[in-house]
Amino acid sequence: MGLSQQAVADLVGITKTTYYKWETNQTDIKASFLPKLAEVFGVDISALFPPDLTVTVNHPNGKSLTFDAREVYEDLIGYQRQKIQGLEEQVQTLETENQRLQEQAQTLEAEIQRLRAS
């Protein structure tokens, strides 16, 4: 791709120093920057994860669970897609109801006008 550190930093909305620290593993990349980084490099977010990256969750009882980071990501994306689909269906239902109510209001307005005229 041939982008300079400054160009990537500008596109992501961070300083060149921050990007340099990410590149040299001096600091971790905050998850909130992953979508923008993926967009800049033209890849899926999961491509930014090393193949062996794991996520460990420590339970208050002292036990911990370890998950494959890519699987966690894919599960989260799947969940978000389901939520979005549900919201889109709700919007469609509300738009249909809104249209029905507008038509009903027009009918009532026409009836009011008819009654005033008589």
Secondary structure, DSSP 4 states (H G I P E B T S, - for coil): ----HHHHHHHHTS-HHHHHHHHTTSSPPPGGGHHHHHHHHTS-GGGGS-TT-EEEEE-TTS-EEEEEHHHHHHHHHHHHHHHHHHHHHHHHHHHHHHHHHHHHHHHHHHHHHHHHH-
